């Protein structure tokens, strides 16, 4: 298991390690149609790391994104109480890959707004927060009429 720095922040080295794990997961992608190989690495608040990759289908609507595959694996492995500290997304097509809208909403289910989102760029890892990517995520909070 890869170790990471203190809980509050991730060093540049730790961010790169997480991106490297995402790239390793991307190598396992099943993407015979788009050839767009994406991997995700989730750093859970307990320090565990879970990866996933995209899995395409001839019926494109049935394709699974890397982030959703990693979330499903994390819940399967650790249970529904998982919480994300950071998410790294990488692809082997040399293009920045921020999570799509559906993945942002899926990540919001398990992460606070300040969870780090990392993706590679030519100049190095780019970091943002989930709150910046989806500032008004649906959280299942229902408003009852007065």
Backbone bond lengths (Angstrom), bond angles and torsions (degrees), N, CA, C in turn:
res aa  C-N    CA-C-N  psi(-1)  N-CA   C-N-CA  omega(-1)  CA-C   N-CA-C  phi
1 X - - - 1.444 - - 1.524 108.82 -
2 X 1.309 116.46 136.07 1.449 122.13 178.78 1.513 108.99 -75.67
3 X 1.335 116.70 137.00 1.467 119.15 178.10 1.522 109.43 -99.00
4 X 1.326 115.04 150.53 1.444 121.27 -178.10 1.510 110.21 -124.24
5 X 1.326 115.84 162.52 1.454 122.15 -178.10 1.516 111.29 -68.67
6 X 1.322 115.62 -173.09 1.465 123.00 -176.21 1.532 112.03 -49.40
7 X 1.338 116.71 154.36 1.460 120.84 -172.90 1.523 116.08 -59.15
8 X 1.315 120.12 -35.18 1.456 121.08 -172.01 1.511 115.41 -67.55
9 X 1.291 117.60 -35.78 1.458 120.22 -173.67 1.523 109.89 -140.73
10 X 1.309 114.92 159.47 1.456 120.36 174.05 1.513 108.02 -110.02
11 X 1.308 116.40 128.71 1.456 120.37 177.08 1.523 109.28 -68.65
12 X 1.314 115.71 165.03 1.460 120.21 176.35 1.531 109.95 -58.84
13 X 1.319 116.57 -37.63 1.462 121.05 178.30 1.534 110.97 -64.22
14 X 1.332 116.82 -42.92 1.459 120.69 178.28 1.528 111.47 -65.32
15 X 1.317 116.28 -38.48 1.458 120.35 177.97 1.526 110.21 -62.78
16 X 1.322 115.60 -41.77 1.460 119.59 179.59 1.517 111.02 -66.15
17 X 1.352 117.54 -38.56 1.468 120.77 176.94 1.530 110.34 -59.73
18 X 1.320 116.43 -43.85 1.464 120.70 -179.31 1.529 110.61 -65.07
19 X 1.322 116.66 -41.36 1.463 120.10 176.78 1.525 111.31 -64.45
20 X 1.329 117.26 -37.42 1.464 120.53 177.42 1.527 111.05 -63.50
21 X 1.334 116.95 -39.42 1.465 120.30 177.31 1.524 110.75 -65.69
22 X 1.321 117.02 -37.56 1.469 120.76 176.55 1.523 110.07 -64.00
23 X 1.329 116.98 -41.52 1.470 120.51 178.96 1.531 110.94 -65.83
24 X 1.332 117.40 -37.57 1.467 120.34 176.52 1.528 110.22 -62.65
25 X 1.334 116.55 -40.80 1.462 119.86 178.14 1.524 110.55 -64.71
26 X 1.333 117.01 -38.09 1.468 121.13 179.71 1.529 111.40 -59.95
27 X 1.310 116.54 -30.21 1.464 120.02 179.43 1.531 111.58 -62.94
28 X 1.341 117.40 -20.69 1.467 121.69 179.11 1.526 113.04 -95.11
29 X 1.308 117.04 4.00 1.464 121.62 -177.73 1.526 111.68 -56.91
30 X 1.328 114.83 142.82 1.456 120.62 171.01 1.522 105.54 -104.05
31 X 1.321 116.53 97.95 1.470 120.98 -174.87 1.530 111.47 -139.25
32 X 1.355 117.07 60.34 1.458 120.00 -177.12 1.527 113.98 -71.41
33 X 1.330 118.18 -13.61 1.465 120.81 -175.71 1.528 111.42 -97.12
34 X 1.302 117.43 -50.59 1.469 120.31 -178.37 1.522 112.41 -93.43
35 X 1.318 116.94 -24.10 1.471 122.77 -173.89 1.523 110.94 60.80
36 X 1.325 117.19 22.52 1.459 123.37 178.95 1.523 106.87 -99.50
37 X 1.329 116.09 95.88 1.462 122.86 -172.44 1.523 110.31 -92.25
38 X 1.325 115.88 112.41 1.460 121.97 -175.85 1.523 110.09 -119.29
39 X 1.330 115.16 142.03 1.461 121.61 175.54 1.507 109.57 -131.50
40 X 1.311 115.86 152.49 1.467 121.82 177.37 1.521 108.34 -131.55
41 X 1.316 115.32 144.22 1.462 121.95 173.92 1.522 107.07 -126.74
42 X 1.319 115.64 125.14 1.462 121.80 179.55 1.515 109.17 -104.12
43 X 1.314 116.87 129.10 1.457 121.92 171.30 1.519 105.96 -100.98
44 X 1.327 116.38 113.58 1.456 121.24 -179.73 1.530 109.48 -82.49
45 X 1.315 116.25 160.46 1.465 119.90 -177.64 1.523 112.37 -64.85
46 X 1.332 118.53 -20.13 1.464 120.22 177.46 1.531 112.09 -86.67
47 X 1.342 117.39 2.61 1.459 121.99 178.82 1.516 114.13 95.09
48 X 1.322 118.08 -9.48 1.461 121.17 177.96 1.523 110.10 -68.86
49 X 1.318 115.42 152.56 1.458 121.80 178.16 1.516 108.36 -125.46
50 X 1.326 115.74 132.01 1.456 121.83 179.80 1.528 107.43 -129.35
51 X 1.310 116.70 139.27 1.459 120.50 179.90 1.524 110.84 -118.83
52 X 1.307 114.85 163.36 1.455 121.79 175.60 1.521 108.93 -157.84
53 X 1.319 116.42 162.99 1.462 121.00 177.67 1.521 109.02 -136.02
54 X 1.327 115.50 164.03 1.459 118.98 178.31 1.530 109.97 -74.12
55 X 1.323 114.36 146.76 1.457 122.04 178.57 1.517 106.70 -131.71
56 X 1.328 115.43 109.07 1.462 120.56 -177.46 1.525 111.30 -82.70
57 X 1.317 113.32 167.64 1.449 121.74 177.69 1.521 107.07 -143.47
58 X 1.316 117.70 148.79 1.465 120.91 178.45 1.527 110.72 -56.69
59 X 1.312 117.04 -30.99 1.461 122.27 172.03 1.533 105.88 -91.10
60 X 1.326 116.58 94.88 1.464 121.22 -169.73 1.522 114.45 -48.34
61 X 1.306 118.55 -34.02 1.461 122.24 -178.62 1.525 111.48 -59.90
62 X 1.312 117.73 -24.40 1.459 122.21 -178.03 1.523 113.31 -89.72
63 X 1.318 117.72 3.58 1.455 122.11 178.19 1.517 110.30 -66.29
64 X 1.333 116.56 141.07 1.465 122.64 175.61 1.514 109.06 -104.75
65 X 1.318 116.13 129.68 1.466 121.09 176.38 1.529 110.00 -76.64
66 X 1.312 116.11 157.84 1.462 122.00 -179.34 1.525 111.71 -60.20
67 X 1.334 116.68 -41.85 1.465 120.05 -177.64 1.526 110.43 -64.53
68 X 1.337 116.57 -42.10 1.458 119.71 -179.94 1.528 111.09 -69.48
69 X 1.317 117.04 -35.49 1.466 120.39 176.19 1.526 110.60 -63.88
70 X 1.328 116.57 -41.22 1.468 120.48 179.52 1.527 111.15 -67.64
71 X 1.332 117.21 -40.19 1.472 120.39 177.73 1.533 109.66 -62.10
72 X 1.327 116.89 -46.36 1.468 119.92 179.80 1.526 110.81 -60.19
73 X 1.311 116.58 -40.95 1.461 120.46 179.03 1.527 110.96 -65.92
74 X 1.333 116.75 -41.93 1.470 120.58 -179.68 1.527 110.91 -63.77
75 X 1.320 116.81 -43.89 1.466 120.01 179.05 1.529 109.88 -65.89
76 X 1.328 117.35 -41.16 1.465 121.03 178.47 1.525 111.10 -61.63
77 X 1.325 116.08 -39.20 1.455 121.02 -174.87 1.524 112.94 -83.31
78 X 1.343 117.92 -38.95 1.466 121.00 -171.55 1.522 114.48 -117.45
79 X 1.324 118.04 -8.28 1.455 120.65 178.19 1.519 113.04 98.30
80 X 1.335 115.52 171.54 1.464 120.38 -173.08 1.520 114.88 -72.97
81 X 1.318 118.52 -6.58 1.461 120.81 -179.72 1.514 114.72 -86.53
82 X 1.333 118.05 8.55 1.473 119.26 -177.97 1.528 110.73 -60.55
83 X 1.305 114.85 149.85 1.464 121.77 173.43 1.528 107.39 -137.65
84 X 1.325 115.09 140.36 1.456 121.08 -175.78 1.519 111.16 -95.19
85 X 1.313 114.51 137.97 1.463 121.75 172.42 1.529 109.81 -98.69
86 X 1.337 115.82 -39.32 1.463 120.64 -179.00 1.519 109.55 -155.08
87 X 1.322 114.88 153.42 1.456 123.01 178.07 1.523 107.45 -133.18
88 X 1.315 116.63 128.80 1.462 121.01 175.09 1.525 108.15 -114.15
89 X 1.316 115.76 136.48 1.458 121.61 179.73 1.527 107.69 -126.73
90 X 1.317 116.36 128.40 1.465 120.63 179.48 1.520 108.80 -138.95
91 X 1.311 115.34 152.62 1.458 118.57 172.48 1.513 108.69 -132.83
92 X 1.295 115.27 163.24 1.459 120.46 -177.55 1.523 111.80 -96.66
93 X 1.325 116.25 17.94 1.462 121.64 179.23 1.516 111.84 -106.86
94 X 1.330 116.75 11.42 1.466 122.76 175.60 1.528 112.86 57.49
95 X 1.310 115.82 43.49 1.458 121.30 176.59 1.518 107.54 -136.79
96 X 1.322 116.96 141.93 1.460 120.05 176.93 1.523 109.23 -61.71
97 X 1.311 116.72 135.52 1.461 121.66 -178.47 1.518 110.24 -128.52
98 X 1.304 116.01 89.75 1.451 118.59 172.17 1.522 107.34 -76.84
99 X 1.332 118.15 154.55 1.464 120.07 178.34 1.530 111.49 -59.73
100 X 1.321 115.74 142.47 1.466 120.91 176.07 1.533 108.94 -69.23
101 X 1.306 117.19 172.56 1.458 121.24 -178.19 1.517 113.40 -59.25
102 X 1.333 116.94 -43.64 1.460 120.20 179.97 1.531 110.65 -63.88
103 X 1.331 116.83 -39.22 1.471 120.09 179.14 1.526 110.83 -69.46
104 X 1.316 116.93 -36.76 1.468 119.70 176.90 1.519 110.10 -59.36
105 X 1.332 116.51 -44.21 1.462 119.94 179.46 1.526 110.64 -66.60
106 X 1.332 117.79 -39.23 1.466 120.91 178.06 1.525 110.26 -63.93
107 X 1.324 117.36 -43.85 1.464 120.86 178.70 1.526 110.86 -63.02
108 X 1.334 116.97 -37.54 1.470 121.38 -179.28 1.526 111.65 -60.58
109 X 1.310 117.31 -25.67 1.465 121.30 179.01 1.526 111.18 -64.82
110 X 1.332 116.83 -26.93 1.466 121.35 -173.21 1.525 113.88 -121.98
111 X 1.315 117.58 8.83 1.464 118.83 -174.09 1.518 111.23 -138.21
112 X 1.321 116.04 145.74 1.461 118.81 170.69 1.528 109.33 -73.15
113 X 1.311 116.22 163.47 1.466 120.48 -179.41 1.521 112.93 -58.42
114 X 1.344 116.93 -26.73 1.462 119.63 -176.89 1.527 113.67 -88.73
115 X 1.337 117.80 7.14 1.466 120.14 176.43 1.523 108.93 -61.10
116 X 1.320 116.57 135.90 1.456 121.27 -178.77 1.521 111.09 -76.21
117 X 1.313 115.07 140.08 1.460 121.94 172.99 1.532 105.44 -119.40
118 X 1.323 116.52 124.84 1.459 122.29 -176.61 1.513 109.85 -119.21
119 X 1.301 115.65 140.56 1.458 119.78 171.14 1.521 107.70 -151.50
120 X 1.332 116.25 147.94 1.461 119.50 -175.32 1.519 112.18 -77.44
121 X 1.297 114.47 151.66 1.455 123.18 174.74 1.520 106.35 -140.27
122 X 1.299 117.19 166.34 1.473 120.11 -179.89 1.521 111.75 -56.42
123 X 1.335 117.61 -32.00 1.458 121.09 -177.09 1.530 112.70 -90.86
124 X 1.316 118.28 0.89 1.460 121.54 179.97 1.514 110.66 125.07
125 X 1.326 116.28 -173.98 1.461 119.23 -177.47 1.531 112.17 -67.18
126 X 1.320 115.64 134.38 1.457 121.80 173.84 1.519 106.38 -99.49
127 X 1.318 116.22 136.19 1.456 121.37 -179.03 1.513 109.35 -122.27
128 X 1.313 115.72 135.73 1.454 122.25 172.59 1.523 106.54 -141.11
129 X 1.306 117.61 -172.98 1.466 120.71 176.95 1.517 109.21 -118.87
130 X 1.315 114.90 159.21 1.455 119.01 176.84 1.521 110.10 -61.86
131 X 1.333 117.28 -38.63 1.459 120.98 178.76 1.516 112.91 -60.13
132 X 1.334 116.81 -33.75 1.462 120.41 178.26 1.530 111.04 -73.26
133 X 1.330 116.84 -32.49 1.462 120.75 -178.81 1.524 112.93 -80.97
134 X 1.320 117.27 -30.05 1.466 120.81 179.98 1.537 107.53 -144.69
135 X 1.326 115.56 77.80 1.472 120.23 -172.61 1.527 114.57 -65.58
136 X 1.284 118.66 -22.30 1.466 120.84 -178.69 1.523 110.49 -124.46
137 X 1.319 115.71 50.44 1.466 120.40 -179.21 1.517 110.36 -59.73
138 X 1.307 115.86 142.03 1.456 120.72 174.29 1.506 107.77 -71.38
139 X 1.311 117.94 124.84 1.460 122.26 -176.11 1.525 112.29 -116.14
140 X 1.313 118.54 11.91 1.449 120.62 177.78 1.518 112.93 74.86
141 X 1.301 116.74 14.53 1.464 121.28 178.47 1.524 107.98 -88.76
142 X 1.278 115.86 112.77 1.448 120.67 -175.01 1.531 110.44 -95.21
143 X 1.297 115.93 140.26 1.451 121.34 176.64 1.521 107.02 -97.96
144 X 1.301 116.19 124.95 1.456 119.58 178.92 1.532 108.81 -94.49
145 X 1.307 116.56 140.59 1.478 119.41 179.79 1.513 110.83 -64.43
146 X 1.312 115.38 146.12 1.468 121.05 -179.17 1.507 111.57 -77.14
